[in-house]
Amino acid sequence: MGAYILRRLLTSLPLLLGVTLLLFCIMHLMPGGPLAAYTQNPRVRPEDLEKIKHIMGLDQPLYMQYLYWLRSLLTGNLGNSLFTGQAVTEMIASFLPNTLVLMGTSFIVSLAIGVFLGVMSAVKQYTAFDFGVTTFAFIGYSLPVFWFGVMLLLLFAAQLKWLPSGGVHDLGETGLLDLIEHLVLPVTMLSIVSVASWSRYMRSSMLEVIRQEYVRTARAKGLDEFRVIGRHAFRNALVPVVTIIALALPGIFGGAIMTETIFAWPGIGRLFFDSLGRSDYPVIMAILTISAALVVVSNILADIAYAALDPRIRYD
Amino acid sequence: MRRVLPSLLSLGLLAGCAGKGGDQPAKTGGAEGGAMARTIVIHNQQEPETLNGAISSMMATVDAITPIMSALITVNDKMEYIADLAETVPTLENKGVKLEGKGMTVTYKLRKAAWHDGKPVTSDDVKFTWQVYQDPAVKATSRDGYDKIKAIDTPDAQTVVVHFKEIYAPYLGLFGGIFPRHLLEADLKKQDKPGDSHFNQSAWNRAPVGSGAFKFKEWVPGDHITYEANTAYYRGKPKIDTIVFKIIPDENNAYTQLQAGAIDIYQSAALTQYDQLKQMSGVVIHETPSLSYEHLDFNLANPVLADVKVRRAISMAINREEISAKIYKGLYKAAFSDQSPLNTIYYEPAVEKLSAFDPEGAKKLLDEAGWVVGEDGFRAKGGKQLKLGIASTSGRKPRELTEQVMKSYLKAVGINLEINNVPGPKLFGRPDGLLYSGQYDLGLYAWVSNIDPNNIFLWNSKQHPPAGQNYTRYSNPEVDKLTEAGNKTVNTAERAKIYKRIQLLLAQDAPMMPLLVWTTLNVVNQRIEGFKPNPTSAGNLWNCHEWSIKQGS
């Protein structure tokens, strides 16, 4: 198993290198570039722009810019932002905790609710409960999330004033309770879609499993229903769902642009969006490369999880 | 990137929710009680990239540094120059400015002021500020003006004598933020890589020590920036204790926070929220004319638009008043000049009659120019239809609507207008941007005018791209001379004559059609006193040391 993981990790290195090259090229195809931020100011003259371009290193040929970036990646520092002048690692470090809190909470909440609803509606197929969950899933999946987020904001923050409207904390507050209050609305906005889709996957996967013969055998052995479902069926039904969940893992790092914007949540999604808006190349490259690496890692994790869940799957 | 999301408030479903928003905003920081009672929280849509004004590309930075930095001269809400760190505004009349042959000398007397670390602000700091802008390794946004300075003398700690190589009329716009030599000189001299000064990456840029009315306290990235009162401020101790800039990218969220009393000042509110904001009680809406104006650029390199009759015809066929009323709720007012009507010294009101709405006149001009109406209703000359493209930034609803309306105005006089919008960077970028590379017929976007009337970069024929920003490729020898003379004339009355003449010439030649002057909506909790919106680059916080909070609130 250890050798397998190592082999997977090593083979993904050239893949990641290729991904960074591709990202770099696509990024430079975006119109405008970093200097566009300055051109709407009439006081910025072409000679000023030339100097800014030189200091930002944008007058170098493209392949040199890529090699410089690669060097900064290999030394572990991801370069400096073209606009804030800060080290990119420092910027990511200051936004990441907020994103982890938001996305992590929403991931756990969605997972718990989604899996529970999925299992229950499979077990109680074609009951009122199942129809209820199905209806909810359809609504949840088809809601335009930004609209739903704004509705939450206007209803619970503006109208009813039950919950704060944005940010991680009220000014001057740092407590956990305050944090939880601020989490409720964005987590609801984020979870509604994941719960809707994950519960559907869980339901169909579970339905498939409970018709298998070993489940019938388990029942015939005289096991009670809780054990049949909980130990024999559930564990096997998780295998396909793990894939779906593993695909969602990199998103925990990347944050959610919409949610973070609507709820003024200072996370990676906002950092990425702002950086994209002004073509801050080092920041964009850093976030995309880390995301790409996480996709690779979570795929490996998913493969490991398959083996753990299903003894028939082995890697040698 | 301005508004991230289209205003969702306009959706019918939300109207019920938002319409009832008549509640009294709560007190800011209510949970904190007395300790936070004298805090003013200001909304900022964008996070400043840095608090170093010399190297920032963003307007958000200007607002954010005004409370902590000192300028030699600043501008008040009536668009008059006022002394800040300098004791008086130097002019020819008070002998602060002396013309010496081709050059000139400006003398400033500094007030007794101190940096937030207690060290005195001296004439040497002013000299250092110039050196910052002179240093090629500094990522300065603009060196315009600073590169006209030959030398700076500092005969004593309170006196600055600036020697200009040539006469430079916009001299009062320089030295908008003085840098402390004792804190930044080492950074300036250090180079992180050849040609890149550590000044660009200095820790000072994110925790500046200035000399303004407020001191930097903390910056929580993406969330807020906090300043506290500088009790030793040279223009008087501020009446409030704390200023907080809260970064709120979404306008619906800003609206909600204003209503909840979590912010006191909602800057540049969305026009789509105007009706809801009017119903909110406990707040005052300041409708302030801005220095930005929408305009239509004509690309004179296009042979069709090289004909002044066609340009004037287009200008006369478009009804500004109707666009203002129908698309901008009457908030944006008709514009006729590249100078702001607020700039009363320089604005020429006569241009308003010259460019009035007159579709019949437009048709006559097009007839004269030889464009004949065909069977399809569009004009043609030599078998070629009179068809023009219009480019603007995509994703801005009001601009897209304006283009639709223009299409019908122009159709009425026989011009076929084709809309081709592109993302902002594709319009403004270089070298591939449409304006810069000249791959457009008509361009719809906004310019920002200034308290100083200098417009050489827009209209002088030496400023055609790639040299400058004369995107219309306009060329008129008289305008060339006038724009150059304008920068060399320090006497205000003489200067006013020059710029009024330029405005009349522009109205006749029509290289550009001014459309609408923007209006800024600043919505302020009524407990705040002393808020006086300022359209210039001094920003709304220009007088924040005079702001106070009403007793009993």
Interface residues (C-beta under 8 A of the other chain):
Chain A: M30 P31 G32 G33 L35 A36 A37 Y38 T39 Q40 N41 P42 R43 V44 R45 P46 E47 D48 L49 K51 I52 H54 I55 M56 N80 S81 F83 T84 G85 Q86 M91 S94 F95 N98 F146 W147 V150 M151 L153 L154 L155 A157 A158 Q159 K161 P164 S165 G166 G167 V168 D170 L171 G172 E173 T261 I262 F263 A264 P266 G267 R270 L271 F273 D274 G277 R278 S279
Chain B: M1 V4 L5 L8 L11 L13 L14 C17 A18 K20 G21 G29 A31 E32 M36 T39 V41 Q46 E47 E49 T50 I55 S57 M58 P136 A137 K139 A140 T141 S142 R143 D144 G195 D196 N200 Q201 S202 N205 R206 V220 P221 G222 D223 H224 V244 K246 I247 I248 P249 D250 N252 N253 Y255 T256 Q257 Q259 A260 A262 V422 P423 G424 P425 K426 F428 G429 R430 D432 G433 Y436 W447 V448 N450 F457 L458 P466 A467 G468 Q469
